[in-house]
Amino acid sequence: IPCVVQTPPENVDDPSTGTYVAYAGRFVPEKGVEVLVEACRMLGLPLRLAGDSLSHPAILPTDDASCVDTSAEGSLVEFYRGARVLVVASLWEETFACVLSEAKSHGIPVIAPRIGAMPDLVKDDDTGLLFETGNVKDLAEKIRRVWDDSTLCRRLGAAGRRDIQNKLNEDVCF
């Protein structure tokens, strides 16, 4: 049974206008949140985390990072659509990343580790970018590429949305 992702009627026209690096998921060690926080700290970029808490111990008072409450209906969609890029930083072999696919469905570019199902969900430099699992420097380089290159940001976002429409949309799967 395929994982189905609803494609919103409208994509984000220009994800390069997004104002933060995004993470959505549980705050547990195997999700690699600490790796992402460190990469954004190195880059001095804003990071917003939507998870199961309104705080994370890896965030320092000097970081431009915060946890966002997405419990209200529609708030997670709004969270995705305000991001310039969504990062999945998992340290373990995910079998499917719902948040990654949901972000792609909105036309938001994604970055994921080369582990588990991620290389099946993200074709490197086509539907997103892949980085070496757990490697803060490599992740930071990938984030910087998307953040600084609006053409790349738009291209990855559009290709990711098409990928969801062609492979995981309800019309295709059933």
C-alpha positions in Angstrom: 0.0 0.0 0.0 1.6 3.3 -1.0 1.9 6.3 1.2 -0.5 8.9 -0.1 0.3 12.6 0.1 -2.4 15.1 -0.6 -1.2 17.7 -3.0 -2.5 21.2 -2.1 -4.3 23.0 -4.9 -1.7 25.7 -5.0 2.0 25.5 -4.5 4.3 28.1 -3.0 5.1 30.4 -5.9 8.6 31.3 -4.7 10.0 29.3 -1.8 13.1 31.6 -1.9 11.0 34.2 -0.1 10.7 31.8 2.9 12.2 33.2 6.1 13.6 30.2 7.9 15.0 26.7 7.8 12.3 24.3 9.0 12.2 21.1 10.9 9.0 19.2 11.7 8.9 16.0 13.8 9.6 14.4 17.2 12.3 15.7 19.4 14.2 12.5 20.0 17.9 11.8 19.5 17.5 9.6 16.4 15.9 12.5 14.5 19.1 14.5 14.4 17.7 17.8 15.6 21.0 18.6 17.3 22.8 18.2 13.9 20.4 20.6 12.3 20.6 23.2 15.1 24.4 23.1 14.9 24.4 23.6 11.1 22.1 26.6 11.4 24.2 28.0 14.2 27.3 27.7 12.0 25.5 29.5 9.2 23.8 32.1 11.4 20.4 31.2 9.8 17.0 31.3 11.4 15.6 27.9 12.4 12.1 27.0 13.3 11.1 23.7 14.8 7.6 22.2 14.9 7.6 19.3 17.2 6.3 17.7 20.3 7.6 20.4 22.7 7.9 24.2 22.7 11.6 23.9 23.6 14.6 21.9 22.7 17.8 21.5 24.8 20.1 22.0 21.8 18.8 25.6 21.3 21.0 28.2 23.0 19.8 31.6 24.0 22.1 33.2 21.4 20.6 31.0 18.5 18.1 32.4 16.0 16.0 29.3 16.7 12.7 28.6 18.2 10.0 26.0 18.6 6.7 26.7 17.0 3.3 25.5 18.1 1.5 23.8 15.2 -1.3 22.2 17.1 -4.0 24.4 15.6 -5.8 23.2 12.4 -3.9 24.4 9.4 -0.9 25.7 11.3 1.5 22.9 10.1 0.6 23.8 6.5 1.3 27.5 7.3 4.6 26.4 8.9 5.7 24.6 5.7 4.7 27.4 3.5 6.7 30.0 5.4 9.9 28.0 5.1 12.7 28.4 2.6 13.8 24.8 3.0 12.7 21.9 5.2 15.4 19.6 6.6 15.1 16.0 7.8 18.3 15.3 9.7 17.5 11.7 10.9 20.4 9.6 12.1 18.6 6.3 11.7 17.0 4.6 8.8 13.6 6.1 8.3 11.2 4.0 6.2 9.2 7.1 5.0 9.3 10.8 6.0 5.8 12.2 5.9 7.0 15.7 6.7 9.5 15.7 3.9 6.8 14.6 1.4 4.3 17.1 2.8 6.8 19.9 2.4 7.5 18.8 -1.2 3.8 18.8 -2.0 3.7 22.5 -1.2 6.8 23.2 -3.4 9.2 23.7 -0.5 12.7 22.4 -1.2 14.0 19.6 1.0 17.3 18.4 2.4 17.6 14.8 3.8 20.4 12.4 4.8 21.7 9.6 2.6 20.1 6.9 4.8 17.1 4.6 4.8 14.3 5.6 2.4 15.6 9.1 2.0 17.5 8.5 -1.2 14.3 7.0 -2.7 12.3 10.1 -1.7 14.8 12.7 -2.7 16.8 12.5 -5.9 19.9 14.5 -5.2 20.1 17.9 -7.0 16.8 17.1 -8.7 13.9 16.9 -6.2 16.0 18.0 -3.2 19.5 17.7 -1.8 21.1 14.8 0.2 23.8 15.1 2.8 26.1 12.7 4.6 24.2 11.4 7.6 25.2 13.2 10.8 27.7 15.4 9.1 27.1 19.0 10.3 29.4 20.6 7.8 27.9 18.8 4.8 24.4 19.7 6.0 25.4 23.3 6.4 26.8 23.4 2.9 23.6 22.1 1.5 21.5 24.5 3.5 23.7 27.4 2.3 23.3 26.4 -1.3 19.5 26.5 -1.1 19.4 29.6 1.0 21.7 31.6 -1.3 20.6 30.4 -4.7 17.0 31.5 -5.3 17.0 29.7 -8.7 18.0 26.4 -7.2 15.5 26.9 -4.4 12.6 27.4 -6.9 13.8 24.5 -9.1 14.1 22.0 -6.2 10.7 23.1 -4.9 8.9 22.8 -8.2 10.6 19.4 -9.0 9.7 18.1 -5.5 6.0 19.1 -6.0 5.9 17.4 -9.4 7.5 14.3 -7.8 4.7 14.1 -5.2 2.0 14.7 -7.9 3.5 12.0 -10.1 4.2 9.3 -7.5 2.4 9.8 -4.2 -0.8 11.7 -5.1 -4.1 10.0 -4.3 -5.0 9.9 -8.0 -1.9 8.0 -8.9 -1.9 5.6 -6.0 -5.5 4.4 -6.2 
